[in-house]
Amino acid sequence: MPAYFTIDIVFDRNSITDHTVDELSFYLKHAALKFREVYGGKEMTEKDMIVRNQELLEKDFSLAPDQDKSEDYVQAIYDMFGFSGVRGFFINNFPENGEFTFELLIPEEEVLRKEAYTIRKEAADQILHLITNIWHMPSVLTIQTSTELRGETVSSAKFGEWKLPAANPYALVSEIQLKNIKTEGYDVRKFHVGGIILTSRKYMFD
């Protein structure tokens, strides 16, 4: 199985409406992700996928160990300039904190160079454009990025000195969340109505 660069978009479950999935689809398009097809060879339109995932989201669905994967949230493949493809899917992370996640996977070799902590600048620019546009969606709590070996998404409810958002290289948090985050090792920049971009100083962009 190939390694993936991961973008985790963490949402507030209390903000779910009857058009949350459709709204996310709008923001993904605005951020230059174009729906290509449903993942896994399923015969399903984008509209059908949206309806199905909305139903599961409203039920606070999480796939049980004994359930078939066909019952899970429907995954999609998106086209994005500079990448061979981006896979997106919902995952019910942190239900105890009232949060769920939409995860985007990009082949890691298309983002990282072989040198440690070095990211292709063109890829980094595309990813930053993507996440800063998605941040405009009101129910987004945080956006975190990780690689196969580095970073693990953290519930925004757990942010603190020893629980930091995954920023490999970027994390987007609110000004309120920033108060609970030790920012040593990050470049901190404000953007768009209370948003904060954290960029890890460990990374080089080349």
C-alpha positions, 0 to 999 in steps of 0.5 A: 500500500503506498504512503499518503500525505493526509489532510484532516478537516475536523468538524463540529458535530453540533453544526451539522445541518441537512445540507452539510455534505453538499456544503462541503462539496461546494467548498471543495470545488471552490478550493479547486478539487474536482470530483472524478468518480466514486472510489472502489468502482461503485456505480454512483453519481456525486449526488447519490454519494452526497445523499448517502453520506449525509444520511450516515453523518446525521446518524453519527455512523461509525463502522463496527468491526463486524460490519462490511465496508460497503456500509461505510461512508462512500469515498470519492476520487478528486482531480487537483492540479499537480497531483495524480488524484486525491481520495476523500472520505468521512471518518467518525473520529472523536465522537466523544468530543462532538467532532468528525473528520473529512480526510483527504489523501494525496500520494506522499511521493507527490508532496515530499522529496526524499530528503527528510522534512523537505516538501515540494514547494509547488505541492505545498502551495497547492495544499495551502490554497486548498486548506485556506479555502476550505477553512471558510466553511463555518463548521470547520474546527481545525485542519491538520496535515500529516505524513505516513511517519509524522503527525497524528490528528488531535481533537481540538478539545485536547489541544494543550502543551503536550497535545499539539495539532498535526502540522506537517507542515501546516495546521489551521486553528482558530485564535481561541484554540491558539491560546491552548497551543505551545507555538515554539517551533511554528511560524504563526500567521493570522488570516481570514476572520480569526484563522491562524496558520501554523507552519512547522519550522522543521520543514524546507520548501524546495 
